[in-house]
Each structure stands twice: as C-alpha cells, then as structure tokens.
Amino acid sequence: MIPGVHLVHKEVGQSSFDVVRGFKHEAWEAGLKKFALGHGGTLDPFAEGLLLVLAGQATRLMELLHPLPKTYLARVAWGSETDSGDHLGLVTAEGPRPSPEALEGVLEGFLGWTDQVPPATSAKKIDGEAAYKKAHRGEVFEMRPSRVYLHEARWVSHALPGESLLRITCRGGYYVRSLARDIGRLLGCPAHLSGLARTAIGPWEDPGSGERKVLTGRDVLPWCAVRVLDDAEADHLLHGRPVPLGVLEAPAWALPEGFPDPDAPVAGVHGGRTVALLREKDGAYWTCANLRGGL
C-alpha cells in the first residue's frame, strides 16, 4: 500500500466508500492497521469512472483537488424529471422531448460561474447532515443554491427523441444531475441523467475497468510550481523554519485556458519526494502542510 494518489476506476453500483473500503482491507492485510485513506471527490453509485484514492499523507491534499477541472460524459434522458436527477429516482414531471434545433445553443447560458441548486439526494450538507439522508427519511427541506463553475459543455451526439450524450468540464462541486434537470426546465422538456462517467480529473484520466495506477513524487501535484530542497532546507521546514524563495521550477501541467486559478501552493521536493506544501510570507517560503515521510 504505497502512500500517494491512486487512480482507480469506480464501477457502476459501487459507492466511493466501497472503493476506499477495498483499500482499507488491503492495508489491513499488509499489517497497516492505522493507515490513512480517503478519496478525492465522490462519485454517485449510479456513475462510473475515475476516483482518486488518497493514501497516507496524500489524504492531506484533498482540498487541493477540489478546484481542479473534472470532465464527464453524461447521458441525458428526455421526457421525464426525477427527484434524484437520475434514472433511479421517482418521476416528478413528464413532458415533451426536444427537437435537434431546440438543443442548439442551449448550453451557452450555463457556462462560467452560476448559482446551481444541488439535487435533494446529493451529499450536500444540510444542518450538518448529508441531504440524501434527510431525503430518504422523507423530510421536507430547502436546498440552497451553490456557486459553481462550468468551463466547457458540448453535445457529443443525439439519439432523439430518447437521449443525448453530453461532455462537460467543470470545477469541483458541480452537479451534472442538476445541469440535466435545468436544461430540461429551460426547454420545457423534462430531463434526467441515465448514465454518468467521469473521464478525467485535472491531468489524470480514468485508467479503465479493473485497472489502477499510483502517483508519487512530483506527479502528485503537477499543476504546482516546484521548489527543490537540499538536506538543510528540508530540515528547516521540518522544524518550522522558513527557507529562501530560491528558484522555482514551472508546473508540469497547465490548467485549461481561462479556468479559475486554484491558488495552488508550491510543492517542496526533496530527494524526489514531495515533502511539504509551501506559501510565501515575508520574502521566504513557510510550510503550510508538512507531508511527513514524503510522497
């Protein structure tokens, strides 16, 4: 069980925690009974595709993954809206299906920063509890809109009147189920998702069913600039002391043009391992996260 970012394909029917639970079992079998594990962004059970499993000190990178671009392929089913926004929910509205002409240009209004109401069966917290838990108990509550960002959206193909295939790239926190619902409402043609696949997160692509890959060293934060540390500097950071700004190496991967700046820290690399996250203060670099043992 290697500390780092593991790229895993989540299958339809699995929860994100099911995948993490499998890693916990592997860690237990390897004698690592207190090994830290988590995931870098939930995928609904009905969806499939790339899930990031964070192992060891990589669990401290979770907040850095949220602002990255995420790419999805979504099947939008026309003719009905459901309470969950997907094909597993209860039908709440039925209506006509769109013409090809109606779909032209409809996506432009959803691009950029918008306010989006999450599905009632999402993991969005309401009074400290996931909304889907309240929904499953039959509670009535209001979902407040969230500020979300959609970078790109295009129709891949249409099989009308039944469904259309949509490709989007968005920032973390975006609900594709809500997008399908809102497109349908705008057109007066109720819609929901009949399938969803996450194909990429930042620079990383879905490894495919049954496959997985682990990233370590500089590969865990390729969108961050790198400050290479010598032995003395690594020791300074370990003990809470700053290091000079020095020379930075440019990020190995650039975000799509126009995508919101994630305000990434600088990755401190020593001996080929990412050992700290750094922020500039008073003309020096200070540790904002110490990745003990490195990645």
Sequence and secondary structure as in RCSB ss.txt:
>XXXX:A:sequence
MIPGVHLVHKEVGQSSFDVVRGFKHEAWEAGLKKFALGHGGTLDPFAEGLLLVLAGQATRLMELLHPLPKTYLAR
VAWGSETDSGDHLGLVTAEGPRPSPEALEGVLEGFLGWTDQVPPATSAKKIDGEAAYKKAHRGEVFEMRPSRVYL
HEARWVSHALPGESLLRITCRGGYYVRSLARDIGRLLGCPAHLSGLARTAIGPWEDPGSGERKVLTGRDVLPWCA
VRVLDDAEADHLLHGRPVPLGVLEAPAWALPEGFPDPDAPVAGVHGGRTVALLREKDGAYWTCANLRGGL
>XXXX:A:secstr
  SEEEEEEE TT  HHHHHHHHHHHHHHTT TT  EEESS   TT EEEEEEEEGGGGGGHHHHTTSEEEEEEE
EEESEEESSSBTTS EEEE     HHHHTTTTGGG EEEEE   TTSS EETTEEHHHHHHTT       EEEEE
EEEEEEEEETTTEEEEEEEEETT  HHHHHHHHHHHHT  EEEEEEEEEEETTEE   TT EEEE GGGG TTS 
EEE  HHHHHHHHTT  EE    B  SS   TT       EEEEETTEEEEEEEEETTEEEEEEE TT  
